[in-house]
Structures are given as C-alpha cells and as structure tokens.
Amino acid sequence: MELNEKLIIEIKKNSIYRLEENLRMVLICIDKITEKDLWNKPSKKGVALGNQIIHVVGNMTQYLISSLGEKKFNRERDNEFKIDKRMTKSSLINMLSNTIQESKKTITKLS
C-alpha cells in the first residue's frame, strides 16, 4: 500500500472517530439539560443550544454530505436560528445522529 493510500485511510478513520466522539459528548451534554433549557438563549444576542445543533446539522449536510458526497442540498441557513420549541430533545438527537451517520457513509465512500 502506498503512502498516499495509507494517509487517506488514516484521515478517513480519524474523521469518523471525531464524528462519533463529538456525538458522544453532545449526547452527554444534552442529557443534562431540560427541554426548556434547550431553547433558552444564554443572552439577548445568544443562540439557543437547540438552534446551534440545527446549525451544525446544516453545516455537516452542506459541507460534508452535499459537497463531498455530491448530493443536492438546498440550505435555508437563516431558519436554523429561528427558535422552534416544537422540536424535542429526542428529535434533535435523531436529526444529529442521522446526519452523523450519513456523514460517516460519505467519508467512507471517498477515495
């Protein structure tokens, strides 16, 4: 196996590890807050954690899944910051988990 191939394998492996580790840490944090806290802004100009999660999902979908995976994606970035208290913690967790799974698949397919 050539050095470039080894490097690509290592980058992909570490990228997937980081996605999994970051999800694990986010889940620990989300577990410690209430549904209400998920949508509270930390300050007048701050962004609620729920909106930050939605924004991260948008970033991952745009830059990883869409760009690298060559999948069409029409992002509405401004809507990511509008509070939507109808989304529960479990629905946000599912959204993030599914996006990470799709991102991992995209990374795995890269050559």
SERO-4910 file (N, C-alpha, C, O; in steps of 0.05 Angstrom, whole numbers):
BEGIN
 pado doro    nc1    nc2    nc3   cac1   cac2   cac3    cc1    cc2    cc3    oc1    oc2    oc3
  Met    A     17    -24      0      0      0      0     18     25      0     37     27     16
  Glu    A     12     43    -17     27     68    -20     22     87      4      1     85     17
  Leu    A     40    105      8     37    125     29     12    141     26     -2    146     46
  Asn    A      5    150      2    -20    165     -2    -44    150      6    -63    161     19
  Glu    A    -45    124     -1    -68    107      7    -70    105     37    -92    106     49
  Lys    A    -47    101     50    -47     99     79    -56    124     92    -71    124    112
  Leu    A    -48    147     81    -55    173     91    -86    177     89    -99    186    107
  Ile    A    -97    170     66   -125    173     61   -141    156     81   -161    165     93
  Ile    A   -132    131     85   -145    113    104   -144    125    132   -164    124    146
  Glu    A   -122    135    140   -119    146    167   -136    171    171   -148    175    192
  Ile    A   -137    188    151   -154    213    152   -183    205    155   -198    216    171
  Lys    A   -192    186    139   -220    177    140   -226    165    167   -247    170    179
  Lys    A   -208    148    176   -212    135    202   -214    155    225   -231    153    242
  Asn    A   -196    175    225   -196    195    246   -220    214    243   -231    223    264
  Ser    A   -229    220    219   -253    237    215   -277    223    227   -293    236    240
  Ile    A   -280    198    221   -303    182    231   -301    181    262   -322    183    275
  Tyr    A   -278    176    273   -274    175    302   -283    201    314   -297    201    335
  Arg    A   -275    224    303   -282    250    314   -312    255    313   -323    266    332
  Leu    A   -324    247    291   -354    250    290   -367    234    312   -385    244    325
  Glu    A   -358    209    316   -370    192    336   -365    203    364   -382    203    381
  Glu    A   -340    212    369   -333    223    395   -348    249    401   -357    253    424
  Asn    A   -351    266    382   -365    291    386   -395    285    391   -407    299    408
  Leu    A   -406    266    377   -434    259    382   -437    249    411   -456    256    425
  Arg    A   -419    232    419   -420    222    447   -420    244    467   -435    244    486
  Met    A   -402    264    463   -400    286    482   -425    304    481   -435    313    502
  Val    A   -436    309    457   -461    325    455   -484    311    469   -499    324    483
  Leu    A   -485    285    466   -507    270    479   -505    272    510   -525    273    523
  Ile    A   -481    271    520   -477    274    549   -487    302    558   -500    304    578
  Cys    A   -480    322    543   -488    349    550   -519    353    548   -531    364    565
  Ile    A   -530    343    526   -559    346    522   -574    332    544   -596    341    553
  Asp    A   -564    309    553   -577    294    574   -579    310    600   -597    305    617
  Lys    A   -561    329    604   -560    344    629   -579    369    630   -581    382    650
  Ile    A   -592    374    608   -609    398    607   -638    390    602   -644    368    593
  Thr    A   -656    408    608   -685    403    605   -693    411    576   -678    425    562
  Glu    A   -717    403    569   -728    411    543   -729    442    541   -723    453    520
  Lys    A   -737    454    563   -739    484    563   -712    497    559   -709    516    544
  Asp    A   -692    486    573   -665    497    571   -653    495    543   -637    511    535
  Leu    A   -662    475    529   -653    471    501   -659    495    483   -644    501    464
  Trp    A   -680    510    490   -689    532    473   -685    559    486   -693    579    474
  Asn    A   -673    560    509   -668    586    522   -642    597    511   -622    583    508
  Lys    A   -643    623    505   -619    637    496   -602    644    520   -613    653    540
  Pro    A   -576    640    519   -559    646    542   -556    676    547   -550    684    569
  Ser    A   -562    692    527   -561    722    529   -579    733    508   -589    719    490
  Lys    A   -583    759    509   -601    772    490   -593    767    461   -610    763    444
  Lys    A   -567    767    456   -557    763    428   -547    734    424   -537    728    403
  Gly    A   -551    717    444   -541    690    443   -559    672    426   -580    680    416
  Val    A   -550    648    422   -565    628    406   -570    604    424   -552    594    437
  Ala    A   -595    595    424   -603    572    440   -588    547    430   -581    544    406
  Leu    A   -583    528    448   -569    504    442   -583    488    420   -571    477    402
  Gly    A   -610    487    421   -625    474    401   -619    485    373   -616    469    354
  Asn    A   -618    511    371   -612    524    345   -583    518    337   -577    515    313
  Gln    A   -565    517    356   -537    510    349   -535    482    338   -519    477    319
  Ile    A   -550    464    349   -550    436    339   -561    436    310   -550    423    293
  Ile    A   -583    450    306   -594    451    279   -574    464    259   -572    455    236
  His    A   -559    484    268   -539    497    252   -516    478    245   -507    477    222
  Val    A   -507    462    264   -486    443    260   -495    422    239   -480    414    222
  Val    A   -520    413    242   -531    394    223   -531    407    195   -525    393    175
  Gly    A   -538    432    193   -538    446    167   -510    447    156   -506    442    132
  Asn    A   -490    453    173   -462    454    164   -453    427    154   -441    425    132
  Met    A   -458    407    169   -449    380    162   -462    371    136   -450    358    119
  Thr    A   -488    377    133   -502    369    109   -491    384     85   -487    372     64
  Gln    A   -486    410     88   -476    425     65   -448    418     58   -442    413     35
  Tyr    A   -430    418     78   -402    415     71   -392    386     69   -373    381     54
  Leu    A   -404    368     83   -396    340     82   -413    324     63   -403    314     43
  Ile    A   -438    322     69   -456    304     54   -461    315     26   -460    300      7
  Ser    A   -467    341     24   -473    352     -2   -448    357    -19   -447    347    -42
  Ser    A   -429    371     -8   -405    377    -24   -388    353    -30   -382    347    -54
  Leu    A   -380    339    -10   -362    316    -14   -377    292    -25   -367    276    -41
  Gly    A   -403    289    -17   -419    267    -26   -434    272    -52   -447    255    -63
  Glu    A   -431    297    -62   -443    305    -87   -473    300    -87   -485    290   -106
  Lys    A   -486    308    -65   -515    306    -62   -527    334    -62   -517    352    -49
  Lys    A   -549    337    -76   -562    363    -77   -574    370    -49   -585    353    -35
  Phe    A   -570    395    -41   -580    405    -15   -586    435    -18   -569    450    -26
  Asn    A   -610    442    -11   -618    470    -12   -621    479     17   -641    474     31
  Arg    A   -601    493     27   -599    502     55   -614    528     59   -611    547     43
  Glu    A   -628    530     81   -641    555     89   -629    563    116   -641    559    137
  Arg    A   -604    573    115   -588    578    139   -602    596    159   -601    591    183
  Asp    A   -615    617    150   -628    636    169   -649    622    186   -653    629    210
  Asn    A   -662    602    175   -683    587    190   -671    570    213   -685    563    231
  Glu    A   -646    564    211   -633    548    231   -632    563    258   -629    551    279
  Phe    A   -634    589    257   -632    605    282   -659    615    292   -660    630    312
  Lys    A   -680    607    280   -706    613    290   -714    592    310   -713    568    304
  Ile    A   -722    601    334   -728    582    355   -753    565    347   -773    576    338
  Asp    A   -751    539    351   -773    521    345   -776    502    368   -765    480    369
  Lys    A   -791    511    388   -795    495    413   -810    470    408   -813    453    426
  Arg    A   -821    466    384   -836    442    378   -817    418    375   -825    395    378
  Met    A   -792    423    369   -772    402    367   -764    393    395   -755    409    411
  Thr    A   -766    367    400   -759    357    426   -729    349    426   -716    349    405
  Lys    A   -719    344    449   -691    335    451   -687    310    435   -667    307    420
  Ser    A   -706    292    437   -702    266    422   -702    271    392   -688    257    377
  Ser    A   -719    289    382   -719    295    353   -693    308    344   -683    303    322
  Leu    A   -682    326    361   -656    338    354   -634    317    355   -616    318    337
  Ile    A   -635    300    374   -614    279    376   -616    261    352   -596    253    340
  Asn    A   -640    254    343   -644    237    320   -633    251    295   -620    239    278
  Met    A   -639    277    292   -630    293    270   -600    293    268   -588    288    247
  Leu    A   -587    299    291   -558    299    292   -546    272    287   -527    269    272
  Ser    A   -557    252    300   -546    224    297   -549    215    268   -530    203    257
  Asn    A   -571    220    255   -575    212    227   -556    227    209   -545    216    190
  Thr    A   -551    253    215   -532    268    198   -504    258    202   -489    256    182
  Ile    A   -497    251    226   -470    240    230   -467    213    216   -446    207    205
  Gln    A   -488    196    217   -487    170    203   -483    174    173   -467    161    161
  Glu    A   -498    193    162   -496    199    133   -468    211    127   -457    205    106
  Ser    A   -458    227    145   -431    238    141   -410    216    141   -391    217    125
  Lys    A   -413    198    160   -394    175    161   -395    159    135   -374    150    125
  Lys    A   -419    154    125   -421    139    100   -407    155     77   -394    143     60
  Thr    A   -411    181     77   -399    198     56   -369    196     58   -355    193     37
  Ile    A   -358    198     82   -329    197     86   -318    170     77   -298    168     64
  Thr    A   -332    149     84   -324    121     77   -322    118     47   -304    104     37
  Lys    A   -340    130     32   -340    127      3   -319    143    -11   -314    139    -35
  Leu    A   -307    163      2   -287    180    -11   -263    163    -18   -255    144     -4
  Ser    A   -250    171    -40   -226    157    -48   -203    176    -51   -180    168    -58
***
